[in-house]
Amino acid sequence: MKPNLPHRSRRKDQKGVALLLVLWLLTALMGIVFSFSVMVRADSASALSFRDDAEKRQLAEAGLARAALELNYRMVNKGQAITLEGREVWRIDGKTYREKLRTGSYAVRITDESGKIDLNSLTEASGIIMKNLLILLGVSEEDADVILDSILDWKDADNLVRLHGAEDEYYMSLPKPYKAKNADFETAEELLLVRGITPEIFYGTEDRKGLIHFVTVHAKTQRINIVAAQREVLAALPNMTIDRADQIIERRATDAPLRMEDFRDIFGGDYAVVSPYIGIEDSGTYSIESAGFTDEGKIAYAVQATAVADKPGRLRYLAYRSPAGWKP
C-alpha cells in the first residue's frame, strides 16, 4: 500500500507555518524589548540630566544668596578704615568670587549699575561715552553717530529728528512698522528696536562683547562710577587711554576705601576734562551673576538678577533670569 503523501505534505506545511509564526513572534518580542530598553535608557539619561541641572541651579541660587548677604554686609561696613582679614567687603566691579560646597561649587560676581552707561540719563554731552564705546566694540564712526542720535531720538518726548537719528517716519517705513517710543527705556533690550542696533552689536559675538554688558536703565546718573566700571567703559571716557583704564583697575584692586583723589594723578592734566563724567558713588542697584558647578561636570547653570539695596538688611529684586548666559 502506498503512503499518503498529500497528508504528510500538509503536516510539513503546518510545521513550517508554526515555525515562521514562532520566529515572527520572537522577532516582535525582541523589537519590543529593544524599544523598551532604549526608552528606559533615554528616561534614565533624562532623569540624570534633570537632576544634574537641578543641582547646578541650586548651587547658582546659593551664589545669588551669598551675593545678597555680601551686599548687605557692604552697606553696613563700607568705608571703614580698618578691615579684619577675611572680612573684606566684596568688590562691585565684576570681580568673580568662587566658593566650594559639599556637592559642588559656585562662581558669583556683582557689578554696580553705576559702572555702566545709563540709557535714560544719556545727553548730547555724555553721549560721547556711548559713541566711544561703540567704536571700541568695532562699530564704525558713521554707524556710531547714527546709533547715538537714534537713541536720543527714541527716548526724547518730541518727534524732531537729529542729524543722524530716527523718529516715526523711519520706523513706520520698516517691513514691520512701529513708532518711536518717545519715552524712557524700560529695559536695555529695548535698544534692539533702535535704528542701527543689530543683535551682533547688542549681544556681541564670539570675538567681541556686546552693548548688553555695558548699558543699564537703573543707574539714574550721567556719571560713570570708576570704582565699578569695566575696562571698556573706562576706556570710552573722554581723554582716556587703555593704559589709564588699566591703571584705574589696578588702583581699585586694593581693599582699602577709595576716594576720587586716589585716582586724580592717573588723569594728570586731563582731570578737568574727564571729571564731569566720573564719580565713585554706588548707585544702590546691582547686577548679580551666579553660576553653579557640580563635581561631575564643568558646564555651569547660571542665573542673573538685578537688585536694589534700599536699606541695610533689605534687598529688593527688580529682575531675575534663569538660565542666564554667563560663563565664568
C-alpha angles and dihedrals in degrees: 000000000000120000119254097253098176091056092051090048091055091051091052090049091051091050090050092051091048090051091050091049091051092048091048091048091050091049091050092048091049089051091050092048091048092048091048091049092051091047092049091047091049091048091049092050090047091050092049091048091049091049091049092049091047091051093048091047091052089050090051089050088051089056090050091052090048091052090052089052092049092049090054089048089050092053091054099041105030113127098020111149094217123046124184117232110266092020098080118143113253115250120244098209098095097274109161118235121194130201129187117218132183096264100031141313143268137216119208138175135185125210123188109229089225088073088068134068109268108221095203093051093050115124138175088267100044090041088087088077092055092047093049091048092052091051090049088053091056101266115139117248091245093053091044090058090051093049095046095049091043091053091052091046091048095058103034119096098238136070096232114128121228120222094271099015139101138229136168095310092062098041094045089055093061121105088252101034127207136157130256110263097229089198139082122298113259095195136011089241088068086078087079088074093056121099113265097017112120127183088252092055093045102040098025130222136258089276101039140036121241135229091261089079095054109037134071143171094211107066096081092201139093092216123090115229101228091195089063106027122111120240094260093054092047090051090051093062116107115274091008130136133196088249092056091047090053091049091054091050090049092048095052093049088089119097091223119108111269131217130191089254089064089068101037095093091056091064095043112179092355093066093099090054097049100035096085089060101048141064141156102224121121115239093214089235119100140186112221122195121185133176128191126213129191122211091245099055142033097211109101134212109223133198130187132200139177113214138180121216100214096173139337110301095017128093119175120198119224099178139007130191127190121206101022129187100242116129111186 
